[in-house]
Amino acid sequence: MKSSNPCERCGTKRFKKKSDGTMVCKNGHVLLGWTEETQDEGIIYMGKRRKQKKVHSNVEEDKGRFIGADRDSVILQICQKGLSILVEHCVREFGFPDDIQRIAQNLWELYVVSTEKSVTFDIFAENEEELGDVDANEAKLPAATITVEDELGVDLGVMHDNVDSNDDNNDEEKYMHAWPQLRYSNVILFIFLTFKYARLPVLLSDVHRWCTTSQLPYMETLHSIPERIVRHLDKAFIYTFKHIPSIHILYASLVRFRICYKQYCGLVFSDANIPVIMHRLYPHFGLPGAML
């Protein structure tokens, strides 16, 4: 008898069934996977069983990844550490005033208080047995000499009252005005907002360029995290240390951050300091020297 499936060894399609129910080709090769099933009516169905494809699960075998509140806590502390490293670099290497360290710390603390984020354990603790609850506001940035309210001109006590007053907004408006999900790339926005609050002639594209060209140690934060913490981070988050979003994506997140700072914290960032920025960019316009 002929079969639609050729012999896997010689290629012939001529087979015969032996008394034991197996199928062999004319050259004596056994047809593997051949089955013979009989129903109640006595009808015999014969055919070659299809090979089952092995399905690879997308679930990581390592069950030790940070999840839930622990993952949020780790991301919060990593972003805080990264912000500290980058701001300190701006002061030390770029010559920006020391005040931006205090401003960056105040903006960060204001964000943490508004989002009600918490730290479940300290990832930088030297002894794992000493890991415990710590205050999310214990930033690695230099301690501020004045309060956040005094520095930024906001009242932390009424922030949540402002949120409750907007309960009549529809779901879409609430989503648009919700704090963006915290990612490591947000440190670029915190640095830019620091410069913006200090009225310094720095653009978002400047900070983005400094990070992409390694003038700012954007990836140095990864090397400052203890190895015992890094091995429990998921690959998606580790990828954010190596990938810097485009300026368009950063700008979209920046708009939401400014809206949330205004809505939840009562902090309004002024418009760009056009005269100072023009003075900075004027030499690049290629105008005659007499007009400078």
N, C-alpha and C positions, 0 to 999 in steps of 0.2 A: 504494500500500500504506500501511497505517496503522502508526504506531510508538507505543510506549508513552511515548517521550520527545518532548515538543513541541519545535518549532523555537524556538531561543533568541532569535530576532529577532521573528517574527510570532506564535508560539504555536500554529500549526497542527500537526496530527499526521499530515498526509497527505504522503508522500514518494514519490519514485521514484528508481530507480537508473539512473545514466547509464552509457554504455559504458566510461568510464574507471574504473568501480568506486565513484565517489562517490555520495552520496545528497543529493538536493535536494528542498526542499519545493515545494508547488504554486506558491509565489511566487518560486521561483528561488534561495532561500537554501540554501547548502551546510551540511549537517549535519556539524559538526566532530567529530573523534574517532571517525568511523565506520571500522571495520576489516572486512576480509573475509578469512577464513582458509580454506584448503582442505586437508583431510587426505588420506591416501593413498587412501582409499576414494572420494574425489571428492565427499564431503559438504561443503557450504559452510556455514560458520557466520558469521553476520553479527550485528553488534551495536555499541553505542556503548562505547568504551573509558572506563573509570572514571578520573576525575581522581585522581592520586596526591597524598595529603595530605603536605605538607612536615612532616617530623618535626624538632622543635626539640630539640637536645641540651641536657641540663642541665649539661654540662661547660663550665666557663668557658673562654673563648677565651684569656684571659690565662694564660700558662704560668709567670708569674713569682711565683706564690704560694709562701710558705714551707710546706714539708712536712717530715714526719719529724722528725728530731732538731733541725733548724733551727727548725721551728715550736715544738717543745717548749721550746727555748732562749729564743726570743723571748717566749713566754707566761710563762716563769719570771721573766725580767727585768722584764717589764711588771708582773706581780703584785708583785714586790719593790719596784718604783718606786712603785706605788699604795699599798702598805702604808706606805712611808716618808712619802708625802705626807699620808695620812690621820692617821697617828699624830702627826706633827709639828703638824698642824692641831689635834688634840685638846689638845696641850700649850699651844700658842700662843693659841688662841681660847677653849677651854673651861676652861683653868686646871688641867688634870690634872697630876699630878707628873711631873717629868722622867724618873723611873725607868721609866715605861711604855715609853719608847723603847728602853731596854736590854732590857727583858723581851720586847718585840715582836721585836727583832733575834735574841735567843736562841731564841725559839720558831721563828722562820723558819729559822735555821741548823740547828736540830735537825730540822726537816722536810726540808730539802734533803739533809742527810747521810743521813737514814733512807731517803729515796726514791731516793738515788743519782742525783739529777738533776745535769746538767752544762750548762755554757754553751759553745756552739760558737763564738760570736763576740759581741763587745760591741756592742749596738745603739745605745749612747749615745756611741760613739767619734766624735770630730769628723771624722776623716779615714777614708774607707772603706778606704783602702789599709792602715790600721793595724788593721783588724779582725782579731782573732786569738783564740786560746784564752785565756780568763780564768777565774779561780777563781770557782765559783758562790757561794762564801761571802763574796765581796767585796761586801757589801751596801751600799746607799746610805744605810742607817740609820747613826746615829752609832756609832763604834767602842765596843765594850764594854770596860770596864776589868777585868772578870773573865771567866773562861772560861764556856762554856755549861754544862759539867758542874757547876761550882761554883754557878752562879746557879740552875739548875733542879734540881740534885740528882740527876742521871742520869749513867750511865756509857756514853759513846758506843762504847766498845770492845766491849761485850757486846750491842749492839743486834741485830746479825745473828745472834748465837747464839740469841737469843730467837725469831727467825724460824724457824731450823732446827729448833727443838724442837717446832714445831707442824706438822711435815710430815704427821702422821697425820690432820689434819683433812680433812674432805671438801671438794669443790670449792665447794659453796655457802658453807660457813663461811669459806673462804679469800677468796671474793669479798666477803662481808659485812665481813671484817676487813681488806680491802685499802684502801690509801689512795685516797680519792676522786680522780677526775680533776681536775687543777688547772684552775680557771676563774678569771676575774677577780673574780667575785662572792665567791670564797673569802676575799678580803681582809677582808670583813665578819666572817667567822668568826675570822680571826687577830686582829682587833682585839678582838672580844668575849672570846676566850680570854686575851688580854693583860690585859684588865680583870678577868677571873675569877681569873687567877693572882695579880694584885695585890690581890685581895679588895676591889675597889671596887664600890659599889652601882650597877652598870650591868647592864641586862638586854639580851638579844639583840634584843628589840623596840625598845629605845632606839637601838641602832646602826642597825637597819633603818630606823627613822623618820628619823634624822638624814640618812641617805643619800637617802631618797625625797623629803625636803623640802629637799634641797641645803644643809642645815646642815653636812654633811661634803661636801667637794668630790669626790664619787665619780667624776665624769666628767672631772675636771681631768687625770687621768693621760693621757688620750688626747691632750691638747694638749701634753704634755711629751715625747711620742714623736716622734723626727725624721720628717719627711715621707717621706724615702727608705725608712723602715721601714713606715710606715702604708700606703703604696701597694702593699705586697706582702702585707698581711694579708688573710685571707679575710673575706668579709662576715659569716659566722657569728660570728667572734670579735669583730669591730667592734661587732656588735649587743649584745654583753654589756656594753659601756660604757653603753648607753642603757637597758638592761632590768635591773631589780633583781628577783631572784626573790622569791616570797612568803615569808613568815615560816615557813610549814610546810615548804617545800623547804629553806630554810636550816637549820632545826632537824634535819631528817633527815640532812643532810650533817654537821652539828655532832656528832651522835651518833657517826658513823663516824670523824670526826677524833679525838674523845676516846678511842674504842676503840683506834685506831692509835697514838696517843701513848702509851697505856698498854702496848700489846702490843709495839711495836717500840722504844720509847724509855724505857720504865719510868717515864713521867711521868704522875702521877695528879692530875687537877684536883679540888680540894675542892668540896664542895657549896656551894650559894649561901649567902652570908653574910646569913642571914635577919634578924638584929637590925638590921644596918646598912641593909638594904633596907627594912625596916618603918619605921625612923626616917626614911628619905627619903620614903616614900610616905604616912606618917601624916597630914601636913597635907591630903592629897587625899581623906581618908575622910569629911570633913564632920562630924567629931565636935565636941561642945561644947568651947569654949576651956579649960574647967577640966580636961579630960582630956588636953590636949596636954602 
